[in-house]
Amino acid sequence: MAPEQQDGPVVPAPAPSSGALPPALTGKKGMRLVRRVRRRLFLAVALANLIGLAVVIVCIWFVLPGGDISDVASVAALNAIVGFVFLVVVVPLAILWGEGWLRAGRRWIQEERPPTDGELTAVLRAPLRLFFVHTTVWLTAAVVFSVLNAIVEFELVARVGFTVALAGLVTSAIAYLLAERITRPLAKAALSISSVSKPRLPGITTRTVLGWLLGSGVPLIGLIIVGIFALADPASATKTKLAVTMLVLGGTALVVGAGVELLGARAIAEPITSLRKAIRRLAQGDLDTRVEVSDGSVLGLLQSGFNDMARGVQEREQLQDLYQRQVGEDVALGALERGSELGGELREVAVLFVDVVGSTELAATRPPHEVVALLNRFFGVVIDEVHGHGGWVNKFQGDATLVVFGAPTELDDPAGRALATGRALARRLPDEVPELAAGIGVAYGPAVAGNIGDERRFEFTVIGDPVNEAARLTELAKQHTPMVLASADAVEAAEAPECDRWTDCGTADLRGRARPTRLATPTPD
């Protein structure tokens, strides 16, 4: 029952966590979990062995065809004594032997520490260990019973050996499936702390084939062997005995096979069902969705892989959200379309520039955390108005803000939106952030909008005369009341009624511009 081979390289399992155990595994809660698993495991395995012993007795005496036994009393007494020893001594010792492997796997709970790699393996492979232990014990019992019966009645050797061996395989399969289900809480607890990178249990194909073989295949093999016995000794195979044999073995194949397949199917279906539900929750936007890793086979790797994927999706969503907050949603979406292509295109844009008055003195006279809190209040008002008018905050330059209307997304009346934003800021900032005064400049004209920089580090921005003009207007606006100025070109490009809310106020020679700039200021209400 080796684990299925996996495609691709296998990396070492990560080291166990050095942190504290979850509260559910510490103190009395952890010990209660250990005792509950031990108690249920002992009862389940004991019941499986009792059923197997009962099947052996019924099949030998009432089912399998064979000749008459000359000394029934001696045979019955011998088998009763050996069976009693097997039931009272051997089976409990076998259970303790198999449970000893699990004892190493739960020591970490008792000592309240994360499991080592060996202890994790012990927890996951405890059911498999029980299967091998029970198979060994029952096959040994088949040999012992056959030898002892040969001393009294050689006729019983084949019947006893065959029956005990087949019943033992079925019992071992049931014990394995029950143990796998009972020890699952321990497996979940261990896998919640330490993960595995390769299967520690048989895969789905191996489980399915073995479940069919041990649950249904073995009784069917029994039918075939009964047929061979009947052909070898037709006189001993009466119609009644053959009919009873077929009914019992056929019924065993149906009942035991159905039980084994049901337990095996549930062991596979439950992790898959949890994955299906988790995938649906993740698709609906619940990025905190995770599944409990409850299996040491490929199903456990699938569960662990989903959790890794969910964490990756959550991290990417957080990065995307952070990126959108830093550059704006339109730029972020556009970046996905443009990729890392450098360069840009010519656009007619309106540029609004906001700059705080006396920022140097502010930083020198107030603690840094107060300066940051004050600037955040200031920028909150700016962003509120910019987003309300459809603009894009290109960047924060210390205590200044560069806003663009018409790029990266084209807008109707970008000049009018920029002018309206400037008037609104001139009205709101003195009321809501009286500690800070700011100059506001608005310009309009052609500019290049695109990715500027290098493929290793670039940003989406606008470059052109409107940007420089808006910055110069901002410096000049600090000397006016209200502290907002616009170029006449921006006012003329705006649609009514916004253009009617501005008044010419002369010209000025702005640094870096070859011709005088006609100025406009908001018309008083």
N, C-alpha and C positions, 0 to 999 in steps of 0.2 A: 504494500500500500504506500508506494513512494509518491511524493507530491508531483503534480504535473509539471513538465518542463515549461519554462517561460521564454518567450522570444526576447532577444536583446540582452545587453549586459546586466549583471546583477551587482548592485553596489552594496557595501556593508551596511548593516542596520545602524541607525543612529544610536548614539550612546544614551542610556537611560537618563531621564531628567533627574536633576539633583534637588529639585524643589520639594516642598512638603506635599503629603498626600491630600487629596480632596477630603473635605469634612466627612463625606459619606463612608470613608474607608478608615477613619481613625477611631481610636478608643473602643467603646462598646459596640458602636455600629459596625466596625470592621470585624470584630470577633463574632458578632451575631451573624454576619454574612458567612463567615467561615464555618460556623457550627451548622447553619442551615444547609449549606452545600454538602457538608459531610453527612448529615443525617439523611437527606434525601438521596444522596448517592448510594449510601449503604442499603437503604430500603429498596431502591430500584434494582440494584445489582442482585441483592438477595432474592427478590421476587423473580427476576429473570432466570436465576439458577434453579429455583423451585419449579418453575414452569418447565424448564428443560428436563429436570429429573422426572417430572410427571409424564412428559412426552416419552421418555425412554421406557418407563415401566409399561405404559399403555401399548407402545409399539411392539415391545418384545413379547409380551404375553398375549396380546389380543389381535395384533395386526399382521406382523410378518409371518408368511407361510414357512413351514418347516415340519420336520418329523416329530413324532411324539417323544416327550422327554421321559426317560426311564425312571429317574429319581427326582420327582418334582420337589419333594420336601427338602432334599439336600441343596438343590439349585436355588430354591427360594430363600432358604436360610442363608446360604453364602452370599447371594446378591443383596439380601436385606442388610446383612452386617456390613458389607463393603459399602453399600449405598448410604447407610447411616453414618459411617466414618467419613465418607465423602461429603455428606451434607453438613455434618456438625463440625468437622475438623478442616478438611481440605478447602471447602468453599470459603469459609471465613478467612482462612489464611491467604487464600488467593485474593480476596477482596482487600485485605490489609496490605498484601504485596503490591497490588495495583495502586492502592490509595497512597502508598508510600511515595510514589512519584509525585503525586499531587501535593503531598506534605511539603516538599521542597518548593513547590510553586506558590504556596500561600504563606511562607515564612516572612515574606516582605510585609504583608499586612500586619502580622503579629508584631513585627519590629517597627512598624510605622515608617517605612522608607520606600522609595521607588524600587521596582524589581530590577534585578540584573538580567542580562540577556538569557542566561541559563534558567533563571526562575520564570521568565516570560515563556520560554520554550516548554518548561514543565507544565505550566498552566494550560497552554494551548494543546499540548500533546497528551494530556492526562487521559482523555477518552480513548485515544489510539493505544496508549499503554494498557489500559484495561482490556481492550480487545485482544491484544497479543497475550496478555496474562491468562485470560479465560480460554482462549484457543489452545494455549499450551496445556493448561490444566485439563481441559476436556479431552484433548487428543491423548494425553497421558492416561487419563481415566479409561479411554477406549481400549488402550493396550492392556492396562491392568485388568479390567473386567474380562477381556477376551482370554487372557492367560489363565485367570482363576476359573472361569467357566470351562475352559478346555480340560482342566483337571477333573472336573465332575462329569461334564457332558460336552464332548467335542462338537456335537451338533449345534451348540449355541454360539460357537466362536464367531462365525461370520455374522450371525444375526445381532449379537451383542455389540461387537466391534463397530459394525456399520451404523447401528442405531445411535450409539453413544457419540460417535464422531459427527454424524449429521446433526444430531440434537445440539451438540456443543457448538457447532458453527452458527446455527441459528441463534442460540443463546448469546454467543459472543457478539453477534451483529446487533441484537436488541440491546445488550448491555452498552455497546459503543454509542448507539444513537441516543439512548436515555442519558448516558453520562455526558455526551456532548451538549445536550439541552440543559442538564442540571448545572454543569460547570460554566455555562455561558455568562452568568453574572460575574464570576471571577475573571473570565477572559475579557469581558468589557472593561472591568476595573483596571486590569493590567494594560490593555491596549489604549486606555484613555491617558496613560502616563508614558508608555514606551511604545513605539511603533515598530513594525517589521517591514523589511524591504524585499523579502522573498517568502514564498509559501512555507508554512510550518505544518500543514495538514494536507491530506489528499484533496485533489481538485474536484470539480463538479463531475467530470466524466468518470473518474475513478469511483467516486461516491455512488453515482447512479448505477454503474455496472455491478459494484460489490453489493449494493442494496438489493438489486434484482437477484444476483447469484445466491446470496445468503438467505433472502426472504422467500423467493419462489424457486430458484434454480435447484437448491438442495433438496426440497421435497420432490421435485420432478425427477431429480437423479435417483431419489429413493424409489419412485415408481418404476424407473427403468431397471434398477437392480432387482426389485421384486419380480419383475417379468423374467429376468435372467434366472433367478432362483426357481421360479415356477417351471420354466423350460427345462432346467437341469434336473428337477425332481417333480414331475407332473403328479405323482401320487399324493404328495403332501399339499399341493395347491388346489384346494377345493374351490368350487365356485363361490361359496359363502365367504371363505377367507380372502379370496381375491377381491371380491366386491367390497368387503370391509376395509381392506388395505387401500383400495383406490379411493374410497370415500374419505378415510382418515387422512391419507397423504394429500389427496386433492384439496380437502378442506383446510389442511394445514398450509398448503401453498397459497390458498385464497386468503385465509385470515392473517397468517403471519406475514405473507408477502405484502398484503395491503397495509398492515401495521408498519412494517419496515419502510415501505415506499412512502407512507404518509409522514413518518418521522423524518425521513431523508428529504422529502419534498419541502416540508416546513423549514428544515434547516437551511435550504437553499432559497426558498421563497421569501422568508422574513427579511433577510438583508436586501434582497432585490426590491421588495415592497417599500422598505424604508428609503432606499435610493430613489425609487420612482416618486415618492412623496416629496423628498428633499429637492429633487430636480424641479418639480412643479413649483415649490415655494421659491426656489432660486430664480426661476423664470418669471415669477410674479414680482420680483424685486426685493425679496427678503435676503439680503446679502449676508446676514448672520447665520444662515442655515448651515447646520452641520449634521452628520449622521454619526451614531455610535459605531465604532469599529468593534465588531462582535465575533470575528471569525479569523482564524489563522491561515486560511487557505486563500485561493485567488479572490474569493469574495471579500475577504478582509482587505486585500490590496486594492480592490475596486472601491471599497468604502473609503479607505485612506486616500486613494487617488481623487475621489470626489471632494473630500475635505480640502486637499491641496488645491484643486481647481477652484473651489468656492473661495478660498482665501486669496487666490490669484485674481479672481473676478472682483472681489471686494477691494483689493489693493489697486487694481486698474481703475475701478470706479472712483475711488478716493483720489487717485492721481488725476483723473479726468476732471473731477469736480474742482480740485485745487487749481489745475491748469486753466479751467474756464474762469475761475475767480481771478486769476492773475492776468489773463490776456483778454478775457471776454468770451462769451459763448460763441459769437459769430466768428471770431478769429480761430477759436478751437475747432469748430466744425469745418471751417475753411482749410485749416491745416491738414485735416484728414484727407481732404480732396487734393490739395496741392502737393502734399508731402514735403520733401526737403528741397524743392526747386527754388533756387535763388532768383532774384529779380522781381519785377512788378509791372503794373500797367498804369497808364495815365488816367487820372480821375479828376473831375471837378468836385472839390470838397470844400467844406467850411470847417475852419479850425477855431477852437475856443481854447484860450490859455488862461489859467487862474494861478496867481502867485501871491503868497502871503507877504504882507508888509512887516518888516522888522523881524524876520525869522532868526537872524543871527543873535540879536539881543534877547529874543525869547529863549533860545537854547542856552544862553549864557546865564540867565537869571532864574531859570526854573529847573527842577530836577528832571532827568530824562524821562521818567515814567509819566510825569505831568505833561511834558511836551508831547509825548506819543499819544496820550489820552486826548489832549486838546486837538491835535491834528486829526485823529480818527473821527472826532465829532465833526470837524470841519469837512473832511473828505466824505463823511456820510451824507451831508447836505448836498455836496457836489454830485455824488453818484446818484442820489435820489432824483435830482433834476435832470441829469444827463440821460439816465435810463428812461425817465418819463417822457423825454422828447426824442427818443430813438437814437441817441448818440452812442459813441464808443470811446471809453477811456483808454487811450493808447498807453499812457504810462504816468506814474507818479515820479516826479523828479525832486526828491527831497520834500520841500513844502509847496511844490508847484504841481499842476495837473495839466496834461495835454489831452484835449478831447477832439475827436474827429467826427464829422457828420458827412456821410456819403461813402465811407469806406470802413471796413471791408464790404459792407452791404450797401447797395445803392438805396437811396432814399428820395422820396419826393420832397422838394423844397428844402434841401440841406441848409441853405443860408438862413431861411426863415426859422428853422428849428434851432440853429446855433444862436441867433439873435434872441429868440424867446428864452433860451436857457440862460444867456447872459443877463437879461433883465430879471429873471426869476432869482438868480443867485444874488444879484445886487440888492434885491429886496429881502431875501431870507437870511443871508449870512449875518448882517448886522443885528438882526433880531435873535437868531438862534445860537450864534457863536460870537457874542459881542467882544470876547477877549482878543479876537483876531480880525484884522482888516486885510482885504485882499483886492488886488487889481485884476480886472477882467478885460481881455482883449479878444475881438472876433475879426477874422479875416476870411476871404473867399478867393478861390482861384484854382488853377491846375496844379496837381501834385502827383508824384509817383507813389503808389501804394503797393507794397509787396514785402517779400522776405529779404532782409538786409543783413549781411554778415558773412559767415562762412558755413559750409555744410556741417562743421563740427559745433557751431554755436551761432544761431541767428535769431532774429525776431521780426515779427510783422510790424511795420511802421509806415509812416508817410513822410516823404521828403519833398520839399519844394518851397517856393516863395511864400505861400499862405502861412506856413509854420513859422518862418522867421518873422513875418509881418505881425502875426498874432502875439508873439513873444515881445516884440518891441512895443506894440500897442498896450500890452499889460503894464510895462514900466511907465509909460506915459499916463495910463489911466489912474495910477496911484496919486497923481496930482489933481485929479478931477473929483467932482461930487455930482452924482454917485461915481464910484470908481469903476466905470465900465466904458470902454470905447470900442467902436467898430469902424472898419474901413467903409468908405462910401460904396466900394464895389460889392461888399457883402450886402449892404442895404438895397442896392439896385437889383441884386440877384434874387432877393427875397420876394415872395408873393405877398399880395395884400391879404389880410390887413396888417401883417407884421411890419412891412416896409413903411407903413404910415405912422408907426410908433417910434420912429427915429428921426432926429433932426440934425442937419449939417452943422458942424461947429468949427469950420476952418480947415487948415492944412497943417502938416508938420513934416519935417525932414527926419525920417527914421534911419537909424544907423544901419548901414549895409544895403540901403535902397537908393537907386540912381535918381528917382523922381520923387517929388513930394507926394505925401499920402493925404487924401481927403478923409476927414474924420467925421464920425457921427456919434451922437449920444442919445440915450433914450429921451423921448419927449415926456416932460413932467405930466403926471396924471392930472 
